[in-house]
């Protein structure tokens, strides 16, 4: 037995004005909270980057070799290994179009 769209559709209740206003105020309060939280995170990242650059400057003043070793990327922390085919064989069902051989076909519109 297959039900029609109208039989499966249910009516959405109409909200009261007080409920709509409460939802709007909650949404506004949540948006303000997330904006403050985002601002704090950005400020914290800026403080961390400033302290990192200050530490690197002091390290560079102490020893150029230590500074170079500190900024060098350690690929041991980023394990990345690829196994698989390096070349895909052509599909036997694929048919080349006429212009696929390097020919140029001008399809631009001509306005006269």
N, C-alpha and C positions, 0 to 999 in steps of 0.2 A: 504494500500500500504506500503510495507516494503522496506526501502532503504538499500542498501548493505553498507558494511564498506567503500568501495572506494568512494561511493557517499556521505557519511557523512563526510569523512576525508577531512580536509582542509590543504592547503600547508602553512608551516611555513616560513615566509619571512626571507631571509638571512640578517643578520645585517652587517652594514658597520664596517670597522675596527675602525673608530673613535668612533662609538657608543659602540662597545665592550670594547674599552679602557676606555671610560667614565664610563661605568658600573663597570669595574674592579677597577678603582680609587675610585668610590663611595663606593664600597664594602669594599675596604681596609680602607678608611677613617672611615666608620661606625664601622668596627672591632676595630680600634684603639680607637675610642670614647668609645665604650662599655668596652674595657679593662681598660681604665682610670677610667670610672665610677665604674666598679667592684672593682678596687683597692681602690678607695675612700670609698666605702661602707664597705669593709673589714677593712680598717683603722679606720673608725668610730665605727664599732662594737667592735674592739679591745680596743679603748679608752673607750667605754661605759662599757665593762666588767672589765677593769682595775679600773675605778672609782667605780664600784659596789663592787669589791673585797676590795678596799681600805676602802670604807664606812663600809663594813661588819667587817673588821679587827678593825676599830676604835670602832664600836659598841660592838664588843666582848671584847675589852679592857675596855670599860665602864661598861658593864653588860652582863654576860653570859646568863641570863634569856631573856633579850631583843634580844640577838643574836639568841638564839634558837627559839624564837617566830618569828623572821624575816625570818629565813630559812625554817620554817615549811610550808608545802604545804597547801594552802587553797582550799579545794575541792569545795567551794561555787562558785569560779570563773570558774570552769569547770563543768557545769551541764551535767550530764550523767545519763540517765535513760533507762532501757531496759524493754520492755514489750513484752511478747511472749512466745511461748512454749519453755520449757527447754529440752524436749526430743522429737525426731521425731519418730513416729511409723514406723515399718518396712513396706516396700512395699510388697504387696501380689504377685506382678508379678515377683519379683526378685528371680532368681534361683541361689543357691550357686554352685560354681565350686567344683570340687573334692578336690582340695588342700585348699579350704577355711575352712575346718574343723580343720586345724592345722597340716595337713600332709606336709612333705617337699618333693618336687619333684626336683631332681637335673637335671637341663637343661643345665649345662655348657658343652662346647665342649670338646671332648677328642682328644688330638693330639697324634698320634702314629707314 
